[in-house]
Amino acid sequence: MSDLLQSHLLMCPYCGEVISVLVDCSVTEQSYIEDCEVCCRPIQLRVLVSDEGAAQVTAAHENE
């Protein structure tokens, strides 16, 4: 089984910079806001965790 906390790289939908987010894989489906570490704008993160523990993370503008 993989670690419950996984680091993921994704692109900020505002500034386009690659940022790192830490995902809690103990929750199979979640959605939350995290600020971009470069431009500080709020990013809507959606996380789906498979039965094998692999997380799929998508980033969107706050109101999408």
N, CA, C and O atoms as a CHARMM CRD file, in Angstrom:
* protein
*
  256
    1    1 MET  N      0.84700  -1.18400   0.00000 PROA 1      0.00000
    2    1 MET  CA     0.00000   0.00000   0.00000 PROA 1      0.00000
    3    1 MET  C      0.88800   1.24200   0.00000 PROA 1      0.00000
    4    1 MET  O      1.94400   1.25800   0.63300 PROA 1      0.00000
    5    2 SER  N      0.45700   2.27700  -0.71100 PROA 2      0.00000
    6    2 SER  CA     1.25700   3.49300  -0.80900 PROA 2      0.00000
    7    2 SER  C      1.08100   4.34600   0.44300 PROA 2      0.00000
    8    2 SER  O      0.20300   4.08600   1.26600 PROA 2      0.00000
    9    3 ASP  N      1.91600   5.35300   0.57300 PROA 3      0.00000
   10    3 ASP  CA     1.82900   6.28000   1.70800 PROA 3      0.00000
   11    3 ASP  C      0.50100   7.02800   1.68300 PROA 3      0.00000
   12    3 ASP  O     -0.05300   7.28500   0.61400 PROA 3      0.00000
   13    4 LEU  N     -0.00700   7.37500   2.86100 PROA 4      0.00000
   14    4 LEU  CA    -1.26800   8.10100   2.93000 PROA 4      0.00000
   15    4 LEU  C     -1.13000   9.55400   2.50700 PROA 4      0.00000
   16    4 LEU  O     -2.09700  10.14900   2.03100 PROA 4      0.00000
   17    5 LEU  N      0.04900  10.13700   2.67000 PROA 5      0.00000
   18    5 LEU  CA     0.30400  11.49300   2.18600 PROA 5      0.00000
   19    5 LEU  C      1.21100  11.41100   0.97100 PROA 5      0.00000
   20    5 LEU  O      2.31800  10.87600   1.04700 PROA 5      0.00000
   21    6 GLN  N      0.73800  11.94400  -0.15400 PROA 6      0.00000
   22    6 GLN  CA     1.51400  11.90900  -1.38800 PROA 6      0.00000
   23    6 GLN  C      1.69200  13.33300  -1.91400 PROA 6      0.00000
   24    6 GLN  O      0.77200  14.14900  -1.85900 PROA 6      0.00000
   25    7 SER  N      2.87900  13.61200  -2.41900 PROA 7      0.00000
   26    7 SER  CA     3.15700  14.88900  -3.04200 PROA 7      0.00000
   27    7 SER  C      2.86600  14.78200  -4.54100 PROA 7      0.00000
   28    7 SER  O      3.26100  13.81500  -5.19200 PROA 7      0.00000
   29    8 HSD  N      2.17300  15.78300  -5.07500 PROA 8      0.00000
   30    8 HSD  CA     1.84100  15.79800  -6.50400 PROA 8      0.00000
   31    8 HSD  C      2.22800  17.13300  -7.10400 PROA 8      0.00000
   32    8 HSD  O      2.06600  18.18200  -6.48100 PROA 8      0.00000
   33    9 LEU  N      2.74300  17.08200  -8.32600 PROA 9      0.00000
   34    9 LEU  CA     3.05500  18.29200  -9.07900 PROA 9      0.00000
   35    9 LEU  C      1.90300  18.57800 -10.02700 PROA 9      0.00000
   36    9 LEU  O      1.39400  17.67200 -10.68500 PROA 9      0.00000
   37   10 LEU  N      1.49500  19.83400 -10.09700 PROA 10     0.00000
   38   10 LEU  CA     0.44900  20.22400 -11.03100 PROA 10     0.00000
   39   10 LEU  C      0.67800  21.65600 -11.46400 PROA 10     0.00000
   40   10 LEU  O      1.48800  22.37000 -10.87300 PROA 10     0.00000
   41   11 MET  N     -0.03200  22.07600 -12.49300 PROA 11     0.00000
   42   11 MET  CA     0.13100  23.41900 -13.03600 PROA 11     0.00000
   43   11 MET  C     -0.96800  24.32500 -12.49400 PROA 11     0.00000
   44   11 MET  O     -2.14800  23.97500 -12.53300 PROA 11     0.00000
   45   12 CYS  N     -0.57200  25.48500 -11.99100 PROA 12     0.00000
   46   12 CYS  CA    -1.54100  26.46500 -11.50500 PROA 12     0.00000
   47   12 CYS  C     -2.39300  26.94300 -12.68900 PROA 12     0.00000
   48   12 CYS  O     -1.84800  27.33100 -13.72200 PROA 12     0.00000
   49   13 PRO  N     -3.72200  26.91900 -12.54700 PROA 13     0.00000
   50   13 PRO  CA    -4.58000  27.37300 -13.65100 PROA 13     0.00000
   51   13 PRO  C     -4.54500  28.87600 -13.87100 PROA 13     0.00000
   52   13 PRO  O     -5.06600  29.36000 -14.87600 PROA 13     0.00000
   53   14 TYR  N     -3.94400  29.62300 -12.95900 PROA 14     0.00000
   54   14 TYR  CA    -3.85600  31.08400 -13.08500 PROA 14     0.00000
   55   14 TYR  C     -2.53100  31.51500 -13.70300 PROA 14     0.00000
   56   14 TYR  O     -2.51200  32.15800 -14.75300 PROA 14     0.00000
   57   15 CYS  N     -1.40700  31.15600 -13.04400 PROA 15     0.00000
   58   15 CYS  CA    -0.10700  31.66600 -13.49600 PROA 15     0.00000
   59   15 CYS  C      0.66400  30.66200 -14.35500 PROA 15     0.00000
   60   15 CYS  O      1.65500  31.03300 -14.98400 PROA 15     0.00000
   61   16 GLY  N      0.23100  29.40100 -14.39400 PROA 16     0.00000
   62   16 GLY  CA     0.87700  28.40000 -15.23900 PROA 16     0.00000
   63   16 GLY  C      2.12900  27.77700 -14.64600 PROA 16     0.00000
   64   16 GLY  O      2.74600  26.92200 -15.28100 PROA 16     0.00000
   65   17 GLU  N      2.51700  28.18200 -13.44700 PROA 17     0.00000
   66   17 GLU  CA     3.70300  27.61800 -12.79900 PROA 17     0.00000
   67   17 GLU  C      3.39100  26.22100 -12.25500 PROA 17     0.00000
   68   17 GLU  O      2.26300  25.93300 -11.85600 PROA 17     0.00000
   69   18 VAL  N      4.40000  25.37300 -12.24600 PROA 18     0.00000
   70   18 VAL  CA     4.25800  24.03600 -11.66800 PROA 18     0.00000
   71   18 VAL  C      4.43600  24.16900 -10.15800 PROA 18     0.00000
   72   18 VAL  O      5.42300  24.73000  -9.68200 PROA 18     0.00000
   73   19 ILE  N      3.46500  23.64500  -9.41800 PROA 19     0.00000
   74   19 ILE  CA     3.51000  23.70700  -7.96000 PROA 19     0.00000
   75   19 ILE  C      3.36000  22.30200  -7.38700 PROA 19     0.00000
   76   19 ILE  O      2.93300  21.37600  -8.07600 PROA 19     0.00000
   77   20 SER  N      3.71300  22.16600  -6.13600 PROA 20     0.00000
   78   20 SER  CA     3.61200  20.88700  -5.44200 PROA 20     0.00000
   79   20 SER  C      2.51000  20.98400  -4.39900 PROA 20     0.00000
   80   20 SER  O      2.44700  21.95200  -3.64100 PROA 20     0.00000
   81   21 VAL  N      1.63800  19.97300  -4.36300 PROA 21     0.00000
   82   21 VAL  CA     0.60100  19.89900  -3.34100 PROA 21     0.00000
   83   21 VAL  C      0.71400  18.56000  -2.63300 PROA 21     0.00000
   84   21 VAL  O      1.10200  17.55800  -3.23300 PROA 21     0.00000
   85   22 LEU  N      0.37300  18.55300  -1.36000 PROA 22     0.00000
   86   22 LEU  CA     0.39100  17.34500  -0.55500 PROA 22     0.00000
   87   22 LEU  C     -1.03800  16.84300  -0.43300 PROA 22     0.00000
   88   22 LEU  O     -1.92400  17.57600   0.00800 PROA 22     0.00000
   89   23 VAL  N     -1.26600  15.58000  -0.82700 PROA 23     0.00000
   90   23 VAL  CA    -2.60400  15.00300  -0.87500 PROA 23     0.00000
   91   23 VAL  C     -2.74100  13.92400   0.18700 PROA 23     0.00000
   92   23 VAL  O     -1.87500  13.05800   0.32200 PROA 23     0.00000
   93   24 ASP  N     -3.84300  13.98100   0.94600 PROA 24     0.00000
   94   24 ASP  CA    -4.16600  12.95600   1.93200 PROA 24     0.00000
   95   24 ASP  C     -4.93400  11.84400   1.23700 PROA 24     0.00000
   96   24 ASP  O     -6.10900  12.01000   0.91100 PROA 24     0.00000
   97   25 CYS  N     -4.28200  10.71400   1.01000 PROA 25     0.00000
   98   25 CYS  CA    -4.89000   9.61600   0.26000 PROA 25     0.00000
   99   25 CYS  C     -5.75600   8.69600   1.12700 PROA 25     0.00000
  100   25 CYS  O     -6.23700   7.67000   0.64500 PROA 25     0.00000
  101   26 SER  N     -5.95800   9.04800   2.38800 PROA 26     0.00000
  102   26 SER  CA    -6.84800   8.25800   3.23800 PROA 26     0.00000
  103   26 SER  C     -8.31100   8.57800   2.93400 PROA 26     0.00000
  104   26 SER  O     -9.20500   7.84300   3.35300 PROA 26     0.00000
  105   27 VAL  N     -8.56600   9.68200   2.19900 PROA 27     0.00000
  106   27 VAL  CA    -9.91100  10.06900   1.78800 PROA 27     0.00000
  107   27 VAL  C    -10.01700   9.80700   0.29200 PROA 27     0.00000
  108   27 VAL  O     -9.24800  10.36700  -0.48900 PROA 27     0.00000
  109   28 THR  N    -10.95900   8.96300  -0.11500 PROA 28     0.00000
  110   28 THR  CA   -11.00300   8.52700  -1.51700 PROA 28     0.00000
  111   28 THR  C    -11.49600   9.58400  -2.49000 PROA 28     0.00000
  112   28 THR  O    -11.13000   9.55100  -3.66500 PROA 28     0.00000
  113   29 GLU  N    -12.31700  10.51900  -2.03300 PROA 29     0.00000
  114   29 GLU  CA   -12.80800  11.57500  -2.92100 PROA 29     0.00000
  115   29 GLU  C    -12.89500  12.85900  -2.11100 PROA 29     0.00000
  116   29 GLU  O    -13.53200  12.89700  -1.05800 PROA 29     0.00000
  117   30 GLN  N    -12.25200  13.91300  -2.60800 PROA 30     0.00000
  118   30 GLN  CA   -12.26000  15.17500  -1.87800 PROA 30     0.00000
  119   30 GLN  C    -12.11200  16.35200  -2.82400 PROA 30     0.00000
  120   30 GLN  O    -11.61500  16.21400  -3.94200 PROA 30     0.00000
  121   31 SER  N    -12.54800  17.50500  -2.36000 PROA 31     0.00000
  122   31 SER  CA   -12.44200  18.74600  -3.11100 PROA 31     0.00000
  123   31 SER  C    -12.16300  19.85000  -2.10200 PROA 31     0.00000
  124   31 SER  O    -12.86100  19.97100  -1.09500 PROA 31     0.00000
  125   32 TYR  N    -11.14700  20.65000  -2.37200 PROA 32     0.00000
  126   32 TYR  CA   -10.80400  21.72500  -1.44500 PROA 32     0.00000
  127   32 TYR  C    -10.03100  22.81500  -2.16500 PROA 32     0.00000
  128   32 TYR  O     -9.57900  22.63300  -3.29500 PROA 32     0.00000
  129   33 ILE  N     -9.88300  23.96300  -1.48600 PROA 33     0.00000
  130   33 ILE  CA    -9.18100  25.11800  -2.02500 PROA 33     0.00000
  131   33 ILE  C     -7.78900  25.19000  -1.40000 PROA 33     0.00000
  132   33 ILE  O     -7.63400  25.05400  -0.18600 PROA 33     0.00000
  133   34 GLU  N     -6.79000  25.40500  -2.23800 PROA 34     0.00000
  134   34 GLU  CA    -5.42900  25.62800  -1.75400 PROA 34     0.00000
  135   34 GLU  C     -4.83000  26.76300  -2.57400 PROA 34     0.00000
  136   34 GLU  O     -4.98800  26.79400  -3.79400 PROA 34     0.00000
  137   35 ASP  N     -4.14600  27.68900  -1.91900 PROA 35     0.00000
  138   35 ASP  CA    -3.54900  28.82500  -2.62500 PROA 35     0.00000
  139   35 ASP  C     -2.28800  28.39600  -3.36700 PROA 35     0.00000
  140   35 ASP  O     -1.51100  27.57600  -2.87800 PROA 35     0.00000
  141   36 CYS  N     -2.10000  28.96600  -4.55600 PROA 36     0.00000
  142   36 CYS  CA    -0.88400  28.73400  -5.33400 PROA 36     0.00000
  143   36 CYS  C      0.29900  29.29000  -4.56000 PROA 36     0.00000
  144   36 CYS  O      0.24000  30.40600  -4.04500 PROA 36     0.00000
  145   37 GLU  N      1.37000  28.51800  -4.47800 PROA 37     0.00000
  146   37 GLU  CA     2.56100  28.97200  -3.75100 PROA 37     0.00000
  147   37 GLU  C      3.34700  30.03700  -4.52100 PROA 37     0.00000
  148   37 GLU  O      4.26900  30.63800  -3.97100 PROA 37     0.00000
  149   38 VAL  N      2.99400  30.27500  -5.78400 PROA 38     0.00000
  150   38 VAL  CA     3.67400  31.28900  -6.60100 PROA 38     0.00000
  151   38 VAL  C      2.85500  32.58000  -6.66700 PROA 38     0.00000
  152   38 VAL  O      3.35400  33.64700  -6.31000 PROA 38     0.00000
  153   39 CYS  N      1.59400  32.48900  -7.12400 PROA 39     0.00000
  154   39 CYS  CA     0.78500  33.70200  -7.31900 PROA 39     0.00000
  155   39 CYS  C     -0.24700  33.93400  -6.21000 PROA 39     0.00000
  156   39 CYS  O     -0.91000  34.97100  -6.19400 PROA 39     0.00000
  157   40 CYS  N     -0.38800  32.99000  -5.29600 PROA 40     0.00000
  158   40 CYS  CA    -1.26600  33.09000  -4.12000 PROA 40     0.00000
  159   40 CYS  C     -2.75700  33.11800  -4.44300 PROA 40     0.00000
  160   40 CYS  O     -3.56000  33.46900  -3.57800 PROA 40     0.00000
  161   41 ARG  N     -3.14400  32.76000  -5.65500 PROA 41     0.00000
  162   41 ARG  CA    -4.57100  32.73400  -6.00000 PROA 41     0.00000
  163   41 ARG  C     -5.15800  31.38800  -5.59600 PROA 41     0.00000
  164   41 ARG  O     -4.44100  30.38700  -5.58200 PROA 41     0.00000
  165   42 PRO  N     -6.45000  31.34100  -5.26600 PROA 42     0.00000
  166   42 PRO  CA    -7.08300  30.11200  -4.78000 PROA 42     0.00000
  167   42 PRO  C     -7.34900  29.10600  -5.90400 PROA 42     0.00000
  168   42 PRO  O     -7.97500  29.43500  -6.91200 PROA 42     0.00000
  169   43 ILE  N     -6.87200  27.89800  -5.71700 PROA 43     0.00000
  170   43 ILE  CA    -7.03500  26.81900  -6.70300 PROA 43     0.00000
  171   43 ILE  C     -7.99500  25.78000  -6.13500 PROA 43     0.00000
  172   43 ILE  O     -7.84700  25.34100  -4.99400 PROA 43     0.00000
  173   44 GLN  N     -8.97900  25.39400  -6.94000 PROA 44     0.00000
  174   44 GLN  CA    -9.90600  24.32400  -6.57000 PROA 44     0.00000
  175   44 GLN  C     -9.23900  22.99700  -6.92100 PROA 44     0.00000
  176   44 GLN  O     -9.01700  22.70500  -8.09600 PROA 44     0.00000
  177   45 LEU  N     -8.92400  22.20000  -5.91900 PROA 45     0.00000
  178   45 LEU  CA    -8.31500  20.88800  -6.14300 PROA 45     0.00000
  179   45 LEU  C     -9.36900  19.80500  -5.97000 PROA 45     0.00000
  180   45 LEU  O    -10.14600  19.81600  -5.01500 PROA 45     0.00000
  181   46 ARG  N     -9.37800  18.87200  -6.91000 PROA 46     0.00000
  182   46 ARG  CA   -10.26300  17.70400  -6.82000 PROA 46     0.00000
  183   46 ARG  C     -9.37000  16.47100  -6.82800 PROA 46     0.00000
  184   46 ARG  O     -8.50800  16.31300  -7.69200 PROA 46     0.00000
  185   47 VAL  N     -9.59300  15.61100  -5.85800 PROA 47     0.00000
  186   47 VAL  CA    -8.74600  14.42900  -5.68300 PROA 47     0.00000
  187   47 VAL  C     -9.61500  13.17900  -5.68200 PROA 47     0.00000
  188   47 VAL  O    -10.60600  13.09300  -4.95700 PROA 47     0.00000
  189   48 LEU  N     -9.22600  12.21700  -6.50500 PROA 48     0.00000
  190   48 LEU  CA    -9.83700  10.88800  -6.50700 PROA 48     0.00000
  191   48 LEU  C     -8.73200   9.87800  -6.26000 PROA 48     0.00000
  192   48 LEU  O     -7.70400   9.89700  -6.93600 PROA 48     0.00000
  193   49 VAL  N     -8.94200   8.99700  -5.29000 PROA 49     0.00000
  194   49 VAL  CA    -7.93900   7.99300  -4.94000 PROA 49     0.00000
  195   49 VAL  C     -8.47600   6.61900  -5.33700 PROA 49     0.00000
  196   49 VAL  O     -9.57800   6.23800  -4.94400 PROA 49     0.00000
  197   50 SER  N     -7.68700   5.87900  -6.12100 PROA 50     0.00000
  198   50 SER  CA    -8.08900   4.54600  -6.56400 PROA 50     0.00000
  199   50 SER  C     -7.99300   3.54800  -5.42000 PROA 50     0.00000
  200   50 SER  O     -7.43700   3.85200  -4.36400 PROA 50     0.00000
  201   51 ASP  N     -8.53700   2.35700  -5.63400 PROA 51     0.00000
  202   51 ASP  CA    -8.46100   1.28400  -4.63900 PROA 51     0.00000
  203   51 ASP  C     -7.01700   0.89800  -4.34900 PROA 51     0.00000
  204   51 ASP  O     -6.71100   0.40100  -3.26600 PROA 51     0.00000
  205   52 GLU  N     -6.12400   1.12700  -5.31700 PROA 52     0.00000
  206   52 GLU  CA    -4.70200   0.80900  -5.14400 PROA 52     0.00000
  207   52 GLU  C     -3.94800   1.92000  -4.41300 PROA 52     0.00000
  208   52 GLU  O     -2.76900   1.75400  -4.10200 PROA 52     0.00000
  209   53 GLY  N     -4.60600   3.05600  -4.13300 PROA 53     0.00000
  210   53 GLY  CA    -3.97300   4.14700  -3.41000 PROA 53     0.00000
  211   53 GLY  C     -3.35200   5.21400  -4.28200 PROA 53     0.00000
  212   53 GLY  O     -2.68000   6.10800  -3.76900 PROA 53     0.00000
  213   54 ALA  N     -3.55900   5.14500  -5.60500 PROA 54     0.00000
  214   54 ALA  CA    -3.01600   6.16400  -6.51400 PROA 54     0.00000
  215   54 ALA  C     -3.99100   7.33600  -6.59400 PROA 54     0.00000
  216   54 ALA  O     -5.18300   7.15000  -6.83800 PROA 54     0.00000
  217   55 ALA  N     -3.47300   8.53700  -6.38600 PROA 55     0.00000
  218   55 ALA  CA    -4.31500   9.73600  -6.40600 PROA 55     0.00000
  219   55 ALA  C     -4.27900  10.40400  -7.76700 PROA 55     0.00000
  220   55 ALA  O     -3.22500  10.52400  -8.39300 PROA 55     0.00000
  221   56 GLN  N     -5.45400  10.83800  -8.21300 PROA 56     0.00000
  222   56 GLN  CA    -5.57600  11.65200  -9.42200 PROA 56     0.00000
  223   56 GLN  C     -5.99600  13.03200  -8.94900 PROA 56     0.00000
  224   56 GLN  O     -7.04400  13.18300  -8.32100 PROA 56     0.00000
  225   57 VAL  N     -5.17600  14.05200  -9.24900 PROA 57     0.00000
  226   57 VAL  CA    -5.42300  15.40700  -8.77100 PROA 57     0.00000
  227   57 VAL  C     -5.66400  16.32300  -9.96400 PROA 57     0.00000
  228   57 VAL  O     -4.87300  16.33400 -10.90600 PROA 57     0.00000
  229   58 THR  N     -6.74000  17.08300  -9.93100 PROA 58     0.00000
  230   58 THR  CA    -7.00000  18.07200 -10.97700 PROA 58     0.00000
  231   58 THR  C     -7.11600  19.45000 -10.32100 PROA 58     0.00000
  232   58 THR  O     -7.60500  19.57900  -9.19800 PROA 58     0.00000
  233   59 ALA  N     -6.66000  20.46800 -11.03800 PROA 59     0.00000
  234   59 ALA  CA    -6.67600  21.83200 -10.53400 PROA 59     0.00000
  235   59 ALA  C     -7.49800  22.69100 -11.47700 PROA 59     0.00000
  236   59 ALA  O     -7.41800  22.55500 -12.69800 PROA 59     0.00000
  237   60 ALA  N     -8.29700  23.58700 -10.88300 PROA 60     0.00000
  238   60 ALA  CA    -9.14000  24.47500 -11.67700 PROA 60     0.00000
  239   60 ALA  C     -9.24500  25.83400 -10.97400 PROA 60     0.00000
  240   60 ALA  O     -8.88100  25.97500  -9.80700 PROA 60     0.00000
  241   61 HSD  N     -9.75100  26.82700 -11.71000 PROA 61     0.00000
  242   61 HSD  CA   -10.02100  28.12300 -11.09700 PROA 61     0.00000
  243   61 HSD  C    -10.99200  27.90900  -9.94200 PROA 61     0.00000
  244   61 HSD  O    -11.75500  26.94400  -9.95300 PROA 61     0.00000
  245   62 GLU  N    -10.97600  28.77000  -8.97300 PROA 62     0.00000
  246   62 GLU  CA   -11.77700  28.61900  -7.75700 PROA 62     0.00000
  247   62 GLU  C    -13.27100  28.40900  -8.04900 PROA 62     0.00000
  248   62 GLU  O    -13.91700  27.62200  -7.35700 PROA 62     0.00000
  249   63 ASN  N    -13.82900  29.08700  -9.04600 PROA 63     0.00000
  250   63 ASN  CA   -15.25900  29.03400  -9.28700 PROA 63     0.00000
  251   63 ASN  C    -15.68400  28.14100 -10.44100 PROA 63     0.00000
  252   63 ASN  O    -16.79900  28.27600 -10.94400 PROA 63     0.00000
  253   64 GLU  N    -14.82200  27.23500 -10.86800 PROA 64     0.00000
  254   64 GLU  CA   -15.17600  26.31800 -11.97300 PROA 64     0.00000
  255   64 GLU  C    -15.86300  25.09800 -11.44800 PROA 64     0.00000
  256   64 GLU  O    -16.23400  24.21600 -12.22300 PROA 64     0.00000
